[in-house]
Amino acid sequence: MKVPTTSLLSFFDIDKESRKAFAESLILGLKEGLSDPLKIHYQIKCIEDFVKTLTSDAEYKTLLLDEASKYGKSFEHLNARFEVKEMGVKYDYSVCNDPTYNKLKAQLTVIEDELKAREKYLKAIPPQGVQTLLEDEVVTLYPPAKSSTTSITVNLK
């Protein structure tokens, strides 16, 4: 495969207002029937896939950090502010040897399991509800409210 040039990417080397104006004009074209919404969505998904592939690549990350380190922790470049900083800090409490933490963690696991089981039970309740005895009181339980958003999924080949 031929090594791609960055000329295609330079199309997006514009300021925020220009990117917004481009998106608005694209939407206007869709409203006016000048473009195929499915094709545009497919192309956007391809761009998202490309960005995800590139930004998750270890070599890319190393090259990027190496270049950015030449300019310091924070700098202006190409109409943008770049910052080198720690992201996604995680703590591993299992190495603390704290009995109180371990006890609380075990209790949390039990409660989470009980909650999941109760949620499964509540999902199975019919729409009209069901009467049940809870602590000397008859209560009518109903299934949880369900909501969703209709969307289009695209599986790229």
C-alpha positions in Angstrom: 0.0 0.0 0.0 1.2 3.5 -0.9 2.0 5.7 2.1 -0.9 8.3 2.2 -0.1 12.0 2.1 -1.5 14.4 4.6 -3.1 16.5 1.8 -6.4 14.9 2.4 -6.2 15.6 6.1 -5.3 19.2 5.5 -9.0 19.8 4.5 -9.7 19.8 8.2 -6.9 22.2 9.0 -9.5 25.0 9.5 -10.7 26.9 12.6 -13.7 25.9 14.7 -16.1 28.3 13.0 -15.2 27.0 9.6 -15.7 23.4 10.7 -19.1 24.3 12.1 -20.1 26.2 8.9 -19.1 23.1 6.9 -21.2 20.8 9.1 -24.2 23.3 8.8 -23.8 23.4 5.0 -23.7 19.6 4.9 -26.9 19.4 6.9 -28.6 22.1 4.7 -27.6 20.0 1.6 -29.2 16.9 3.2 -32.4 18.9 4.0 -32.5 20.1 0.4 -32.0 16.6 -1.0 -28.6 17.4 -2.5 -26.8 14.5 -0.7 -27.7 11.0 0.4 -27.9 10.9 4.2 -26.9 7.2 4.3 -23.8 7.9 2.2 -22.9 10.9 4.4 -23.4 8.8 7.6 -21.3 6.0 6.1 -18.5 8.4 5.3 -18.6 9.9 8.8 -18.4 6.4 10.3 -15.4 5.7 8.1 -13.8 8.9 9.4 -14.5 7.9 13.0 -13.0 4.5 12.4 -9.9 6.1 10.9 -9.5 8.4 13.8 -10.0 5.6 16.3 -7.5 3.4 14.5 -4.9 6.1 14.3 -5.3 7.5 17.8 -5.3 4.1 19.5 -2.1 3.0 17.7 0.9 2.8 20.2 3.4 3.9 17.6 1.4 7.0 16.7 1.0 7.9 20.3 4.8 7.6 20.8 5.6 9.7 17.8 3.1 12.3 18.9 4.5 12.5 22.4 8.1 12.6 21.1 7.2 15.6 18.9 5.2 17.4 21.5 7.9 17.0 24.1 10.1 19.3 22.0 7.8 22.2 22.8 7.1 21.7 26.5 4.1 20.8 28.5 1.8 23.4 26.9 2.1 25.2 23.6 0.2 26.9 20.7 0.6 25.2 17.3 -1.6 25.2 14.1 -4.4 27.3 15.6 -4.7 25.0 18.6 -3.5 24.6 22.2 -1.6 21.4 22.8 -1.0 20.1 26.4 1.0 17.1 27.5 -0.6 15.7 30.7 -1.4 12.6 32.5 -4.8 11.2 31.6 -6.9 8.3 32.9 -5.1 7.9 36.2 -6.1 4.7 37.9 -5.5 3.4 41.4 -5.1 -0.3 42.4 -6.3 -0.6 45.9 -5.8 -4.3 46.1 -2.1 -3.7 47.0 -3.0 -1.6 50.1 -3.5 -4.5 52.5 -6.4 -2.6 54.2 -8.8 -4.9 55.9 -11.5 -2.1 56.1 -11.3 -1.5 52.4 -11.4 -5.2 51.6 -14.5 -5.7 53.8 -16.3 -2.7 52.2 -15.4 -4.0 48.7 -16.9 -7.4 49.5 -20.1 -5.8 50.9 -20.3 -3.7 47.8 -20.0 -6.8 45.6 -22.8 -8.5 47.5 -25.1 -5.4 47.3 -24.4 -5.0 43.5 -25.3 -8.7 42.9 -28.5 -8.3 45.0 -29.4 -5.1 43.1 -28.9 -6.8 39.7 -31.1 -9.7 40.7 -33.8 -7.3 41.9 -33.6 -5.4 38.7 -34.0 -8.6 36.7 -37.1 -9.4 38.8 -38.6 -6.0 38.3 -38.1 -6.2 34.5 -40.1 -9.4 34.5 -43.2 -7.8 36.1 -46.2 -7.4 33.8 -47.3 -3.9 32.7 -50.4 -4.0 34.9 -48.2 -4.6 38.0 -48.2 -7.2 40.7 -49.2 -7.0 44.3 -46.8 -8.3 46.8 -46.3 -8.3 50.6 -43.3 -6.3 51.7 -42.6 -5.8 55.4 -46.3 -6.2 56.5 -47.6 -4.0 53.7 -49.2 -4.9 50.4 -47.5 -3.0 47.6 -48.2 -2.9 43.9 -44.9 -3.2 42.0 -44.6 -2.1 38.4 -42.0 -2.8 35.8 -39.3 -0.1 35.3 -40.0 2.6 32.8 -38.2 1.9 29.5 -36.8 4.5 27.1 -34.6 4.3 24.1 -33.4 6.3 21.2 -33.8 5.1 17.6 -30.5 5.2 15.8 -28.6 3.8 12.8 -25.7 1.4 13.3 -23.1 0.9 10.6 -20.8 -2.1 10.6 -17.8 -1.2 8.3 -16.3 -3.9 6.2 
